[in-house]
């Protein structure tokens, strides 16, 4: 099974279809945090048989989005604002520095992946799930361009869908906003391609600061940026 199938409607496998349909339901609220769903209910939702449903649920569990409950099905994971805030803090520490390194080292494969992710982000701006996956792929590719496996491992952990999906769901407002993110991503990429270290770092930091997730209750006394 190819990762590319997650983004291309043509030739999409049945397991990929079920996976994407479930991810759509998680993002648009049809499946709620804390809810328990049986395999039969998933089959009814997706129109698929139990075998592809089971395989898709295993993938969602590996992504940290659901917890397998044996014969009872799966439980949708719940994440607090504190979880999202801490993940964002870690990204703020990693990604701008990685963008600076990327402008020095400019890994060609990672640069190509950034271009592809921006293209997909614009093409699928109307699609919540595909927008999320393209957004994730861009940020992971920025860190990969730094050619530092330690940073890449941290980025892949922070962009695990269990944290990325609930944050993206809260931030997604319109096609125009997704297209604006794509423009910001392209500016970061162009700075990296030109070898402009300071600009790449600054643009990455500004992008993260402008897209901070909602703060936990403990920060309600502060003014959001």
PyMOL CGO cylinders between C-alpha atoms (Angstrom):
from pymol import cmd
from pymol.cgo import CYLINDER

trace = [
    CYLINDER, 0.00, 0.00, 0.00, 1.43, 3.38, -1.00, 0.3, 1, 1, 1, 1, 1, 1,
    CYLINDER, 1.43, 3.38, -1.00, 1.33, 6.51, 1.17, 0.3, 1, 1, 1, 1, 1, 1,
    CYLINDER, 1.33, 6.51, 1.17, 0.56, 8.43, -2.03, 0.3, 1, 1, 1, 1, 1, 1,
    CYLINDER, 0.56, 8.43, -2.03, -2.84, 6.67, -2.17, 0.3, 1, 1, 1, 1, 1, 1,
    CYLINDER, -2.84, 6.67, -2.17, -3.92, 8.79, 0.80, 0.3, 1, 1, 1, 1, 1, 1,
    CYLINDER, -3.92, 8.79, 0.80, -3.90, 11.83, -1.47, 0.3, 1, 1, 1, 1, 1, 1,
    CYLINDER, -3.90, 11.83, -1.47, -4.98, 10.51, -4.85, 0.3, 1, 1, 1, 1, 1, 1,
    CYLINDER, -4.98, 10.51, -4.85, -8.64, 9.61, -5.39, 0.3, 1, 1, 1, 1, 1, 1,
    CYLINDER, -8.64, 9.61, -5.39, -7.81, 7.59, -8.52, 0.3, 1, 1, 1, 1, 1, 1,
    CYLINDER, -7.81, 7.59, -8.52, -6.76, 4.04, -7.70, 0.3, 1, 1, 1, 1, 1, 1,
    CYLINDER, -6.76, 4.04, -7.70, -7.33, 4.48, -3.98, 0.3, 1, 1, 1, 1, 1, 1,
    CYLINDER, -7.33, 4.48, -3.98, -7.40, 1.13, -2.17, 0.3, 1, 1, 1, 1, 1, 1,
    CYLINDER, -7.40, 1.13, -2.17, -10.42, 0.18, -0.08, 0.3, 1, 1, 1, 1, 1, 1,
    CYLINDER, -10.42, 0.18, -0.08, -8.40, 0.28, 3.15, 0.3, 1, 1, 1, 1, 1, 1,
    CYLINDER, -8.40, 0.28, 3.15, -7.15, 3.76, 2.25, 0.3, 1, 1, 1, 1, 1, 1,
    CYLINDER, -7.15, 3.76, 2.25, -10.73, 4.82, 1.51, 0.3, 1, 1, 1, 1, 1, 1,
    CYLINDER, -10.73, 4.82, 1.51, -11.93, 3.61, 4.91, 0.3, 1, 1, 1, 1, 1, 1,
    CYLINDER, -11.93, 3.61, 4.91, -8.96, 5.23, 6.66, 0.3, 1, 1, 1, 1, 1, 1,
    CYLINDER, -8.96, 5.23, 6.66, -9.56, 8.58, 4.98, 0.3, 1, 1, 1, 1, 1, 1,
    CYLINDER, -9.56, 8.58, 4.98, -13.33, 8.43, 5.57, 0.3, 1, 1, 1, 1, 1, 1,
    CYLINDER, -13.33, 8.43, 5.57, -12.74, 7.80, 9.28, 0.3, 1, 1, 1, 1, 1, 1,
    CYLINDER, -12.74, 7.80, 9.28, -10.19, 10.58, 9.45, 0.3, 1, 1, 1, 1, 1, 1,
    CYLINDER, -10.19, 10.58, 9.45, -12.74, 12.89, 7.77, 0.3, 1, 1, 1, 1, 1, 1,
    CYLINDER, -12.74, 12.89, 7.77, -15.29, 11.91, 10.44, 0.3, 1, 1, 1, 1, 1, 1,
    CYLINDER, -15.29, 11.91, 10.44, -12.80, 12.60, 13.23, 0.3, 1, 1, 1, 1, 1, 1,
    CYLINDER, -12.80, 12.60, 13.23, -11.93, 16.00, 11.82, 0.3, 1, 1, 1, 1, 1, 1,
    CYLINDER, -11.93, 16.00, 11.82, -15.47, 17.18, 11.04, 0.3, 1, 1, 1, 1, 1, 1,
    CYLINDER, -15.47, 17.18, 11.04, -16.89, 16.01, 14.39, 0.3, 1, 1, 1, 1, 1, 1,
    CYLINDER, -16.89, 16.01, 14.39, -19.07, 13.09, 13.27, 0.3, 1, 1, 1, 1, 1, 1,
    CYLINDER, -19.07, 13.09, 13.27, -16.88, 10.99, 15.55, 0.3, 1, 1, 1, 1, 1, 1,
    CYLINDER, -16.88, 10.99, 15.55, -16.35, 12.67, 18.91, 0.3, 1, 1, 1, 1, 1, 1,
    CYLINDER, -16.35, 12.67, 18.91, -13.49, 12.36, 21.44, 0.3, 1, 1, 1, 1, 1, 1,
    CYLINDER, -13.49, 12.36, 21.44, -14.32, 9.71, 24.01, 0.3, 1, 1, 1, 1, 1, 1,
    CYLINDER, -14.32, 9.71, 24.01, -16.86, 7.99, 21.75, 0.3, 1, 1, 1, 1, 1, 1,
    CYLINDER, -16.86, 7.99, 21.75, -16.68, 4.19, 21.38, 0.3, 1, 1, 1, 1, 1, 1,
    CYLINDER, -16.68, 4.19, 21.38, -17.39, 2.85, 17.89, 0.3, 1, 1, 1, 1, 1, 1,
    CYLINDER, -17.39, 2.85, 17.89, -17.84, -0.78, 16.88, 0.3, 1, 1, 1, 1, 1, 1,
    CYLINDER, -17.84, -0.78, 16.88, -16.49, -2.33, 13.69, 0.3, 1, 1, 1, 1, 1, 1,
    CYLINDER, -16.49, -2.33, 13.69, -20.07, -2.77, 12.45, 0.3, 1, 1, 1, 1, 1, 1,
    CYLINDER, -20.07, -2.77, 12.45, -20.75, 0.94, 12.96, 0.3, 1, 1, 1, 1, 1, 1,
    CYLINDER, -20.75, 0.94, 12.96, -17.58, 1.81, 11.06, 0.3, 1, 1, 1, 1, 1, 1,
    CYLINDER, -17.58, 1.81, 11.06, -18.60, -0.55, 8.27, 0.3, 1, 1, 1, 1, 1, 1,
    CYLINDER, -18.60, -0.55, 8.27, -21.98, 1.18, 8.05, 0.3, 1, 1, 1, 1, 1, 1,
    CYLINDER, -21.98, 1.18, 8.05, -20.33, 4.61, 8.00, 0.3, 1, 1, 1, 1, 1, 1,
    CYLINDER, -20.33, 4.61, 8.00, -17.85, 3.72, 5.27, 0.3, 1, 1, 1, 1, 1, 1,
    CYLINDER, -17.85, 3.72, 5.27, -19.80, 1.14, 3.27, 0.3, 1, 1, 1, 1, 1, 1,
    CYLINDER, -19.80, 1.14, 3.27, -16.93, -1.33, 3.57, 0.3, 1, 1, 1, 1, 1, 1,
    CYLINDER, -16.93, -1.33, 3.57, -16.66, -4.89, 4.82, 0.3, 1, 1, 1, 1, 1, 1,
    CYLINDER, -16.66, -4.89, 4.82, -15.09, -5.85, 8.15, 0.3, 1, 1, 1, 1, 1, 1,
    CYLINDER, -15.09, -5.85, 8.15, -11.63, -6.75, 6.76, 0.3, 1, 1, 1, 1, 1, 1,
    CYLINDER, -11.63, -6.75, 6.76, -10.69, -3.30, 5.36, 0.3, 1, 1, 1, 1, 1, 1,
    CYLINDER, -10.69, -3.30, 5.36, -12.39, -1.70, 8.37, 0.3, 1, 1, 1, 1, 1, 1,
    CYLINDER, -12.39, -1.70, 8.37, -10.21, -3.70, 10.73, 0.3, 1, 1, 1, 1, 1, 1,
    CYLINDER, -10.21, -3.70, 10.73, -7.03, -2.78, 8.82, 0.3, 1, 1, 1, 1, 1, 1,
    CYLINDER, -7.03, -2.78, 8.82, -7.98, 0.91, 8.73, 0.3, 1, 1, 1, 1, 1, 1,
    CYLINDER, -7.98, 0.91, 8.73, -8.67, 0.91, 12.48, 0.3, 1, 1, 1, 1, 1, 1,
    CYLINDER, -8.67, 0.91, 12.48, -5.24, -0.63, 13.09, 0.3, 1, 1, 1, 1, 1, 1,
    CYLINDER, -5.24, -0.63, 13.09, -3.70, 2.26, 11.16, 0.3, 1, 1, 1, 1, 1, 1,
    CYLINDER, -3.70, 2.26, 11.16, -5.68, 4.82, 13.12, 0.3, 1, 1, 1, 1, 1, 1,
    CYLINDER, -5.68, 4.82, 13.12, -4.55, 3.18, 16.35, 0.3, 1, 1, 1, 1, 1, 1,
    CYLINDER, -4.55, 3.18, 16.35, -0.92, 3.35, 15.17, 0.3, 1, 1, 1, 1, 1, 1,
    CYLINDER, -0.92, 3.35, 15.17, -1.46, 7.06, 14.51, 0.3, 1, 1, 1, 1, 1, 1,
    CYLINDER, -1.46, 7.06, 14.51, -2.67, 7.44, 18.10, 0.3, 1, 1, 1, 1, 1, 1,
    CYLINDER, -2.67, 7.44, 18.10, -6.16, 8.60, 17.13, 0.3, 1, 1, 1, 1, 1, 1,
    CYLINDER, -6.16, 8.60, 17.13, -8.09, 5.66, 18.55, 0.3, 1, 1, 1, 1, 1, 1,
    CYLINDER, -8.09, 5.66, 18.55, -7.64, 3.06, 21.28, 0.3, 1, 1, 1, 1, 1, 1,
    CYLINDER, -7.64, 3.06, 21.28, -8.55, -0.52, 20.40, 0.3, 1, 1, 1, 1, 1, 1,
    CYLINDER, -8.55, -0.52, 20.40, -11.10, -1.99, 22.84, 0.3, 1, 1, 1, 1, 1, 1,
    CYLINDER, -11.10, -1.99, 22.84, -11.13, -5.60, 21.63, 0.3, 1, 1, 1, 1, 1, 1,
    CYLINDER, -11.13, -5.60, 21.63, -14.54, -6.86, 20.56, 0.3, 1, 1, 1, 1, 1, 1,
    CYLINDER, -14.54, -6.86, 20.56, -16.12, -3.55, 21.62, 0.3, 1, 1, 1, 1, 1, 1,
    CYLINDER, -16.12, -3.55, 21.62, -14.39, -1.72, 18.77, 0.3, 1, 1, 1, 1, 1, 1,
    CYLINDER, -14.39, -1.72, 18.77, -12.34, 1.43, 19.31, 0.3, 1, 1, 1, 1, 1, 1,
    CYLINDER, -12.34, 1.43, 19.31, -12.49, 4.51, 21.50, 0.3, 1, 1, 1, 1, 1, 1,
    CYLINDER, -12.49, 4.51, 21.50, -11.74, 7.92, 19.99, 0.3, 1, 1, 1, 1, 1, 1,
    CYLINDER, -11.74, 7.92, 19.99, -8.79, 9.48, 21.79, 0.3, 1, 1, 1, 1, 1, 1,
    CYLINDER, -8.79, 9.48, 21.79, -9.27, 12.78, 23.59, 0.3, 1, 1, 1, 1, 1, 1,
    CYLINDER, -9.27, 12.78, 23.59, -6.57, 15.46, 23.79, 0.3, 1, 1, 1, 1, 1, 1,
    CYLINDER, -6.57, 15.46, 23.79, -6.59, 18.45, 26.09, 0.3, 1, 1, 1, 1, 1, 1,
    CYLINDER, -6.59, 18.45, 26.09, -5.63, 22.03, 25.23, 0.3, 1, 1, 1, 1, 1, 1,
    CYLINDER, -5.63, 22.03, 25.23, -2.53, 21.47, 27.38, 0.3, 1, 1, 1, 1, 1, 1,
    CYLINDER, -2.53, 21.47, 27.38, -1.47, 18.58, 25.09, 0.3, 1, 1, 1, 1, 1, 1,
    CYLINDER, -1.47, 18.58, 25.09, -1.81, 20.83, 22.05, 0.3, 1, 1, 1, 1, 1, 1,
    CYLINDER, -1.81, 20.83, 22.05, -0.01, 23.74, 23.68, 0.3, 1, 1, 1, 1, 1, 1,
    CYLINDER, -0.01, 23.74, 23.68, 2.97, 21.62, 24.71, 0.3, 1, 1, 1, 1, 1, 1,
    CYLINDER, 2.97, 21.62, 24.71, 3.29, 20.15, 21.22, 0.3, 1, 1, 1, 1, 1, 1,
    CYLINDER, 3.29, 20.15, 21.22, 3.21, 23.65, 19.72, 0.3, 1, 1, 1, 1, 1, 1,
    CYLINDER, 3.21, 23.65, 19.72, 5.90, 24.82, 22.16, 0.3, 1, 1, 1, 1, 1, 1,
    CYLINDER, 5.90, 24.82, 22.16, 8.14, 21.95, 21.09, 0.3, 1, 1, 1, 1, 1, 1,
    CYLINDER, 8.14, 21.95, 21.09, 7.59, 22.75, 17.41, 0.3, 1, 1, 1, 1, 1, 1,
    CYLINDER, 7.59, 22.75, 17.41, 8.44, 26.40, 18.06, 0.3, 1, 1, 1, 1, 1, 1,
    CYLINDER, 8.44, 26.40, 18.06, 11.77, 25.27, 19.49, 0.3, 1, 1, 1, 1, 1, 1,
    CYLINDER, 11.77, 25.27, 19.49, 12.56, 22.85, 16.65, 0.3, 1, 1, 1, 1, 1, 1,
    CYLINDER, 12.56, 22.85, 16.65, 11.15, 24.03, 13.34, 0.3, 1, 1, 1, 1, 1, 1,
    CYLINDER, 11.15, 24.03, 13.34, 12.64, 27.56, 13.01, 0.3, 1, 1, 1, 1, 1, 1,
    CYLINDER, 12.64, 27.56, 13.01, 16.12, 26.23, 13.85, 0.3, 1, 1, 1, 1, 1, 1,
    CYLINDER, 16.12, 26.23, 13.85, 15.60, 23.37, 11.40, 0.3, 1, 1, 1, 1, 1, 1,
    CYLINDER, 15.60, 23.37, 11.40, 14.58, 25.85, 8.69, 0.3, 1, 1, 1, 1, 1, 1,
    CYLINDER, 14.58, 25.85, 8.69, 17.83, 27.73, 9.28, 0.3, 1, 1, 1, 1, 1, 1,
    CYLINDER, 17.83, 27.73, 9.28, 19.83, 24.52, 8.93, 0.3, 1, 1, 1, 1, 1, 1,
    CYLINDER, 19.83, 24.52, 8.93, 17.78, 23.58, 5.87, 0.3, 1, 1, 1, 1, 1, 1,
    CYLINDER, 17.78, 23.58, 5.87, 18.85, 26.83, 4.18, 0.3, 1, 1, 1, 1, 1, 1,
    CYLINDER, 18.85, 26.83, 4.18, 22.48, 25.82, 4.78, 0.3, 1, 1, 1, 1, 1, 1,
    CYLINDER, 22.48, 25.82, 4.78, 22.18, 22.17, 3.69, 0.3, 1, 1, 1, 1, 1, 1,
    CYLINDER, 22.18, 22.17, 3.69, 19.23, 22.14, 1.28, 0.3, 1, 1, 1, 1, 1, 1,
    CYLINDER, 19.23, 22.14, 1.28, 18.58, 18.44, 0.94, 0.3, 1, 1, 1, 1, 1, 1,
    CYLINDER, 18.58, 18.44, 0.94, 17.20, 18.09, -2.63, 0.3, 1, 1, 1, 1, 1, 1,
    CYLINDER, 17.20, 18.09, -2.63, 14.75, 15.29, -1.86, 0.3, 1, 1, 1, 1, 1, 1,
    CYLINDER, 14.75, 15.29, -1.86, 13.26, 17.23, 1.04, 0.3, 1, 1, 1, 1, 1, 1,
    CYLINDER, 13.26, 17.23, 1.04, 12.99, 20.38, -1.07, 0.3, 1, 1, 1, 1, 1, 1,
    CYLINDER, 12.99, 20.38, -1.07, 11.04, 18.39, -3.66, 0.3, 1, 1, 1, 1, 1, 1,
    CYLINDER, 11.04, 18.39, -3.66, 8.74, 17.05, -0.93, 0.3, 1, 1, 1, 1, 1, 1,
    CYLINDER, 8.74, 17.05, -0.93, 8.07, 20.61, 0.22, 0.3, 1, 1, 1, 1, 1, 1,
    CYLINDER, 8.07, 20.61, 0.22, 7.12, 21.61, -3.34, 0.3, 1, 1, 1, 1, 1, 1,
    CYLINDER, 7.12, 21.61, -3.34, 4.79, 18.63, -3.64, 0.3, 1, 1, 1, 1, 1, 1,
    CYLINDER, 4.79, 18.63, -3.64, 3.19, 19.35, -0.25, 0.3, 1, 1, 1, 1, 1, 1,
    CYLINDER, 3.19, 19.35, -0.25, 2.50, 22.98, -1.20, 0.3, 1, 1, 1, 1, 1, 1,
    CYLINDER, 2.50, 22.98, -1.20, 0.96, 21.86, -4.49, 0.3, 1, 1, 1, 1, 1, 1,
    CYLINDER, 0.96, 21.86, -4.49, -1.30, 19.38, -2.67, 0.3, 1, 1, 1, 1, 1, 1,
    CYLINDER, -1.30, 19.38, -2.67, -2.22, 21.96, -0.05, 0.3, 1, 1, 1, 1, 1, 1,
    CYLINDER, -2.22, 21.96, -0.05, -3.47, 24.31, -2.75, 0.3, 1, 1, 1, 1, 1, 1,
    CYLINDER, -3.47, 24.31, -2.75, -5.15, 21.61, -4.81, 0.3, 1, 1, 1, 1, 1, 1,
    CYLINDER, -5.15, 21.61, -4.81, -7.00, 20.16, -1.82, 0.3, 1, 1, 1, 1, 1, 1,
    CYLINDER, -7.00, 20.16, -1.82, -7.63, 23.37, 0.11, 0.3, 1, 1, 1, 1, 1, 1,
    CYLINDER, -7.63, 23.37, 0.11, -11.34, 22.49, 0.23, 0.3, 1, 1, 1, 1, 1, 1,
    CYLINDER, -11.34, 22.49, 0.23, -10.63, 19.04, 1.73, 0.3, 1, 1, 1, 1, 1, 1,
    CYLINDER, -10.63, 19.04, 1.73, -10.00, 19.05, 5.47, 0.3, 1, 1, 1, 1, 1, 1,
    CYLINDER, -10.00, 19.05, 5.47, -8.24, 15.68, 5.60, 0.3, 1, 1, 1, 1, 1, 1,
    CYLINDER, -8.24, 15.68, 5.60, -6.01, 16.12, 2.58, 0.3, 1, 1, 1, 1, 1, 1,
    CYLINDER, -6.01, 16.12, 2.58, -5.15, 19.65, 3.73, 0.3, 1, 1, 1, 1, 1, 1,
    CYLINDER, -5.15, 19.65, 3.73, -4.04, 18.25, 7.08, 0.3, 1, 1, 1, 1, 1, 1,
    CYLINDER, -4.04, 18.25, 7.08, -1.85, 15.60, 5.46, 0.3, 1, 1, 1, 1, 1, 1,
    CYLINDER, -1.85, 15.60, 5.46, -0.25, 18.09, 3.05, 0.3, 1, 1, 1, 1, 1, 1,
    CYLINDER, -0.25, 18.09, 3.05, 0.35, 20.53, 5.90, 0.3, 1, 1, 1, 1, 1, 1,
    CYLINDER, 0.35, 20.53, 5.90, 2.01, 17.83, 7.98, 0.3, 1, 1, 1, 1, 1, 1,
    CYLINDER, 2.01, 17.83, 7.98, 4.17, 16.69, 5.07, 0.3, 1, 1, 1, 1, 1, 1,
    CYLINDER, 4.17, 16.69, 5.07, 5.46, 20.21, 4.45, 0.3, 1, 1, 1, 1, 1, 1,
    CYLINDER, 5.46, 20.21, 4.45, 6.57, 20.77, 8.03, 0.3, 1, 1, 1, 1, 1, 1,
    CYLINDER, 6.57, 20.77, 8.03, 8.17, 17.33, 8.30, 0.3, 1, 1, 1, 1, 1, 1,
    CYLINDER, 8.17, 17.33, 8.30, 10.02, 17.97, 5.01, 0.3, 1, 1, 1, 1, 1, 1,
    CYLINDER, 10.02, 17.97, 5.01, 11.38, 21.31, 6.28, 0.3, 1, 1, 1, 1, 1, 1,
    CYLINDER, 11.38, 21.31, 6.28, 13.00, 19.50, 9.18, 0.3, 1, 1, 1, 1, 1, 1,
    CYLINDER, 13.00, 19.50, 9.18, 14.21, 16.71, 6.89, 0.3, 1, 1, 1, 1, 1, 1,
    CYLINDER, 14.21, 16.71, 6.89, 15.96, 19.33, 4.72, 0.3, 1, 1, 1, 1, 1, 1,
    CYLINDER, 15.96, 19.33, 4.72, 18.15, 20.15, 7.73, 0.3, 1, 1, 1, 1, 1, 1,
    CYLINDER, 18.15, 20.15, 7.73, 19.71, 16.67, 7.38, 0.3, 1, 1, 1, 1, 1, 1,
    CYLINDER, 19.71, 16.67, 7.38, 19.66, 16.06, 11.13, 0.3, 1, 1, 1, 1, 1, 1,
    CYLINDER, 19.66, 16.06, 11.13, 18.06, 12.73, 12.01, 0.3, 1, 1, 1, 1, 1, 1,
    CYLINDER, 18.06, 12.73, 12.01, 17.63, 13.70, 15.67, 0.3, 1, 1, 1, 1, 1, 1,
    CYLINDER, 17.63, 13.70, 15.67, 15.55, 16.73, 14.69, 0.3, 1, 1, 1, 1, 1, 1,
    CYLINDER, 15.55, 16.73, 14.69, 13.63, 14.64, 12.16, 0.3, 1, 1, 1, 1, 1, 1,
    CYLINDER, 13.63, 14.64, 12.16, 12.68, 12.06, 14.77, 0.3, 1, 1, 1, 1, 1, 1,
    CYLINDER, 12.68, 12.06, 14.77, 11.35, 14.81, 17.03, 0.3, 1, 1, 1, 1, 1, 1,
    CYLINDER, 11.35, 14.81, 17.03, 9.38, 16.37, 14.16, 0.3, 1, 1, 1, 1, 1, 1,
    CYLINDER, 9.38, 16.37, 14.16, 7.80, 13.07, 13.16, 0.3, 1, 1, 1, 1, 1, 1,
    CYLINDER, 7.80, 13.07, 13.16, 6.75, 12.52, 16.77, 0.3, 1, 1, 1, 1, 1, 1,
    CYLINDER, 6.75, 12.52, 16.77, 5.23, 16.00, 17.06, 0.3, 1, 1, 1, 1, 1, 1,
    CYLINDER, 5.23, 16.00, 17.06, 3.45, 15.63, 13.71, 0.3, 1, 1, 1, 1, 1, 1,
    CYLINDER, 3.45, 15.63, 13.71, 1.93, 12.30, 14.64, 0.3, 1, 1, 1, 1, 1, 1,
    CYLINDER, 1.93, 12.30, 14.64, -1.73, 12.59, 13.70, 0.3, 1, 1, 1, 1, 1, 1,
    CYLINDER, -1.73, 12.59, 13.70, -2.82, 12.07, 17.30, 0.3, 1, 1, 1, 1, 1, 1,
    CYLINDER, -2.82, 12.07, 17.30, -1.68, 15.64, 18.02, 0.3, 1, 1, 1, 1, 1, 1,
    CYLINDER, -1.68, 15.64, 18.02, -1.79, 17.19, 14.55, 0.3, 1, 1, 1, 1, 1, 1,
    CYLINDER, -1.79, 17.19, 14.55, -5.40, 16.28, 13.79, 0.3, 1, 1, 1, 1, 1, 1,
    CYLINDER, -5.40, 16.28, 13.79, -7.15, 17.95, 16.76, 0.3, 1, 1, 1, 1, 1, 1,
    CYLINDER, -7.15, 17.95, 16.76, -5.01, 21.08, 16.38, 0.3, 1, 1, 1, 1, 1, 1,
    CYLINDER, -5.01, 21.08, 16.38, -5.71, 21.32, 12.66, 0.3, 1, 1, 1, 1, 1, 1,
    CYLINDER, -5.71, 21.32, 12.66, -9.42, 20.74, 13.21, 0.3, 1, 1, 1, 1, 1, 1,
    CYLINDER, -9.42, 20.74, 13.21, -9.55, 23.78, 15.49, 0.3, 1, 1, 1, 1, 1, 1,
    CYLINDER, -9.55, 23.78, 15.49, -7.52, 25.99, 13.14, 0.3, 1, 1, 1, 1, 1, 1,
    CYLINDER, -7.52, 25.99, 13.14, -9.19, 25.08, 9.83, 0.3, 1, 1, 1, 1, 1, 1,
    CYLINDER, -9.19, 25.08, 9.83, -11.68, 27.83, 9.04, 0.3, 1, 1, 1, 1, 1, 1,
    CYLINDER, -11.68, 27.83, 9.04, -11.88, 28.26, 5.27, 0.3, 1, 1, 1, 1, 1, 1,
    CYLINDER, -11.88, 28.26, 5.27, -10.28, 27.52, 1.93, 0.3, 1, 1, 1, 1, 1, 1,
    CYLINDER, -10.28, 27.52, 1.93, -8.82, 31.02, 1.99, 0.3, 1, 1, 1, 1, 1, 1,
    CYLINDER, -8.82, 31.02, 1.99, -7.01, 30.29, 5.23, 0.3, 1, 1, 1, 1, 1, 1,
    CYLINDER, -7.01, 30.29, 5.23, -5.50, 27.09, 3.84, 0.3, 1, 1, 1, 1, 1, 1,
    CYLINDER, -5.50, 27.09, 3.84, -4.33, 28.98, 0.75, 0.3, 1, 1, 1, 1, 1, 1,
    CYLINDER, -4.33, 28.98, 0.75, -2.77, 31.62, 3.00, 0.3, 1, 1, 1, 1, 1, 1,
    CYLINDER, -2.77, 31.62, 3.00, -0.88, 28.88, 4.84, 0.3, 1, 1, 1, 1, 1, 1,
    CYLINDER, -0.88, 28.88, 4.84, 0.34, 27.56, 1.49, 0.3, 1, 1, 1, 1, 1, 1,
    CYLINDER, 0.34, 27.56, 1.49, 1.63, 31.04, 0.62, 0.3, 1, 1, 1, 1, 1, 1,
    CYLINDER, 1.63, 31.04, 0.62, 3.48, 31.20, 3.92, 0.3, 1, 1, 1, 1, 1, 1,
    CYLINDER, 3.48, 31.20, 3.92, 4.93, 27.75, 3.28, 0.3, 1, 1, 1, 1, 1, 1,
    CYLINDER, 4.93, 27.75, 3.28, 6.11, 28.83, -0.17, 0.3, 1, 1, 1, 1, 1, 1,
    CYLINDER, 6.11, 28.83, -0.17, 7.85, 31.87, 1.33, 0.3, 1, 1, 1, 1, 1, 1,
    CYLINDER, 7.85, 31.87, 1.33, 9.69, 29.59, 3.76, 0.3, 1, 1, 1, 1, 1, 1,
    CYLINDER, 9.69, 29.59, 3.76, 10.65, 27.24, 0.93, 0.3, 1, 1, 1, 1, 1, 1,
    CYLINDER, 10.65, 27.24, 0.93, 11.95, 30.06, -1.27, 0.3, 1, 1, 1, 1, 1, 1,
    CYLINDER, 11.95, 30.06, -1.27, 14.13, 31.38, 1.56, 0.3, 1, 1, 1, 1, 1, 1,
    CYLINDER, 14.13, 31.38, 1.56, 15.55, 27.88, 2.07, 0.3, 1, 1, 1, 1, 1, 1,
    CYLINDER, 15.55, 27.88, 2.07, 16.21, 27.41, -1.66, 0.3, 1, 1, 1, 1, 1, 1,
    CYLINDER, 16.21, 27.41, -1.66, 18.03, 30.75, -1.79, 0.3, 1, 1, 1, 1, 1, 1,
    CYLINDER, 18.03, 30.75, -1.79, 20.13, 29.81, 1.23, 0.3, 1, 1, 1, 1, 1, 1,
    CYLINDER, 20.13, 29.81, 1.23, 18.78, 32.70, 3.31, 0.3, 1, 1, 1, 1, 1, 1,
    CYLINDER, 18.78, 32.70, 3.31, 19.23, 31.27, 6.79, 0.3, 1, 1, 1, 1, 1, 1,
    CYLINDER, 19.23, 31.27, 6.79, 17.95, 34.21, 8.84, 0.3, 1, 1, 1, 1, 1, 1,
    CYLINDER, 17.95, 34.21, 8.84, 14.91, 34.70, 6.62, 0.3, 1, 1, 1, 1, 1, 1,
    CYLINDER, 14.91, 34.70, 6.62, 14.02, 31.00, 6.67, 0.3, 1, 1, 1, 1, 1, 1,
    CYLINDER, 14.02, 31.00, 6.67, 14.25, 30.90, 10.46, 0.3, 1, 1, 1, 1, 1, 1,
    CYLINDER, 14.25, 30.90, 10.46, 12.26, 34.13, 10.88, 0.3, 1, 1, 1, 1, 1, 1,
    CYLINDER, 12.26, 34.13, 10.88, 9.51, 33.11, 8.47, 0.3, 1, 1, 1, 1, 1, 1,
    CYLINDER, 9.51, 33.11, 8.47, 9.14, 29.72, 10.11, 0.3, 1, 1, 1, 1, 1, 1,
    CYLINDER, 9.14, 29.72, 10.11, 8.89, 31.28, 13.57, 0.3, 1, 1, 1, 1, 1, 1,
    CYLINDER, 8.89, 31.28, 13.57, 6.36, 33.89, 12.41, 0.3, 1, 1, 1, 1, 1, 1,
    CYLINDER, 6.36, 33.89, 12.41, 4.27, 31.19, 10.75, 0.3, 1, 1, 1, 1, 1, 1,
    CYLINDER, 4.27, 31.19, 10.75, 4.12, 29.20, 13.99, 0.3, 1, 1, 1, 1, 1, 1,
    CYLINDER, 4.12, 29.20, 13.99, 3.41, 32.24, 16.16, 0.3, 1, 1, 1, 1, 1, 1,
    CYLINDER, 3.41, 32.24, 16.16, 0.57, 33.30, 13.85, 0.3, 1, 1, 1, 1, 1, 1,
    CYLINDER, 0.57, 33.30, 13.85, -0.99, 29.84, 14.07, 0.3, 1, 1, 1, 1, 1, 1,
    CYLINDER, -0.99, 29.84, 14.07, -0.78, 29.06, 17.75, 0.3, 1, 1, 1, 1, 1, 1,
    CYLINDER, -0.78, 29.06, 17.75, -3.47, 26.62, 18.95, 0.3, 1, 1, 1, 1, 1, 1,
    CYLINDER, -3.47, 26.62, 18.95, -6.03, 27.82, 21.50, 0.3, 1, 1, 1, 1, 1, 1,
    CYLINDER, -6.03, 27.82, 21.50, -4.33, 28.22, 24.87, 0.3, 1, 1, 1, 1, 1, 1,
    CYLINDER, -4.33, 28.22, 24.87, -5.19, 26.13, 27.93, 0.3, 1, 1, 1, 1, 1, 1,
    CYLINDER, -5.19, 26.13, 27.93, -7.43, 27.55, 30.63, 0.3, 1, 1, 1, 1, 1, 1,
    CYLINDER, -7.43, 27.55, 30.63, -4.38, 28.36, 32.75, 0.3, 1, 1, 1, 1, 1, 1,
    CYLINDER, -4.38, 28.36, 32.75, -3.39, 30.96, 30.15, 0.3, 1, 1, 1, 1, 1, 1,
    CYLINDER, -3.39, 30.96, 30.15, -6.81, 32.56, 29.79, 0.3, 1, 1, 1, 1, 1, 1,
    CYLINDER, -6.81, 32.56, 29.79, -5.61, 35.60, 31.70, 0.3, 1, 1, 1, 1, 1, 1,
    CYLINDER, -5.61, 35.60, 31.70, -3.09, 36.39, 28.95, 0.3, 1, 1, 1, 1, 1, 1,
    CYLINDER, -3.09, 36.39, 28.95, -3.96, 38.00, 25.65, 0.3, 1, 1, 1, 1, 1, 1,
    CYLINDER, -3.96, 38.00, 25.65, -3.71, 35.73, 22.63, 0.3, 1, 1, 1, 1, 1, 1,
    CYLINDER, -3.71, 35.73, 22.63, -1.34, 36.92, 19.90, 0.3, 1, 1, 1, 1, 1, 1,
]
cmd.load_cgo(trace, "trace")
